[in-house]
Amino acid sequence: MNGYFKRELVDYLESHRDPRNSVMHVIGIPLLFLGAVLPFSALTIHIFGFEISAAAIAVAPIMICWLVLDNGLGAGILVAAALLIAVAAIISNHSSTLGMWSITCVLIVVGLAAQAVGHHVFEGRRPALLDHPPHMLFGPMFLMAKLFIALGFRHDLAAIIQQVPQQALRDASFYPGEPQGEAHPHS
């Protein structure tokens, strides 16, 4: 597991303690991803004689990041992303341009509403994404980590996710140069 990923996962956990918020993220994150790729799925690009969806090209950089941060979770997200891109292609192929944009707007509004409810109602705080934009990158990884743990895989992630958040912060050596287990004076 990448050290940066471990630290960011622990930081992400601080804002996602309530299980109901996690459920809202299970709903919201895929809807937001689908809403983001849907407009791109209507476009195809020809490269070296192959026709490739612009949606696949658009998500390639973030997929590379997820794979670099954690190969296993990145591979799981790649499978989920491929399924969502396929769903986007089906929607795009069976709807008018206005219909596609209407569905895109609904997906984004419902996805954002799920996130807002999760954070404001269940966590009682504003989304950490507003203060720490990389959390957008870690939402899908967190969901995939929870899925892998539920399926009995990734005991290393289970140990982090199931710890008390402050203990996890100390164990992640959040502050470089400090021995494990010691809290930083500013934490």
NORPEFEN-V169689 format. One record per helix or strand. SS is the DSSP state (@ for helix, = for strand). FROM is the first residue (numbers start at 0). LEN is the number of residues. Records with the same first field share a line. If there is no record, write none. Layout:
BEGIN
SS: FROM-LEN + FROM-LEN
END
This chain:
BEGIN
@: 2-12 + 18-23 + 53-16 + 70-23 + 96-27 + 127-3 + 134-16 + 154-7 + 164-7
=: 43-4 + 49-4
END
